[in-house]
Amino acid sequence: MKTILGLLLLSCSMMASANDNSTMDVSVNNPNFVVTLPANPTTGFQWKVVRYDKNLLILSNSAYEGTKTNLIGAGGQMHFTFELKKGKSYPESTVLVFKYARSWEPKTATIKKIKVNFVKKDGN
């Protein structure tokens, strides 16, 4: 029975991790864009950027913003600001990969993939 319960929990966690993807549209006419992810550093978890195309983008800033509440342990948001490199020919899209984990438990990380669609001047 414990084995079945363990397998069920493992499959649920894999499904949650596998479905943790999203898409955002970014205009190539704007110099930067921000990715915002829910965060709660009081739990020991931190977001890290695992992968992005350094030929197209510059990670210019990352900052945590707490909620406007006095509740102890309340979460907030992590903001990652990316700049588009000038003079580049942008592909249709690229993928940003983030990891949410505790430094002492890297194998239990949640992976978040964000597909960034580059929108050209003509709207495509």
Helices and strands as residue ranges (DSSP letters): H 2-18, E 21-27, E 32-39, G 41-43, E 45-51, E 57-66, E 76-84, E 93-102, G 106-108, E 110-119
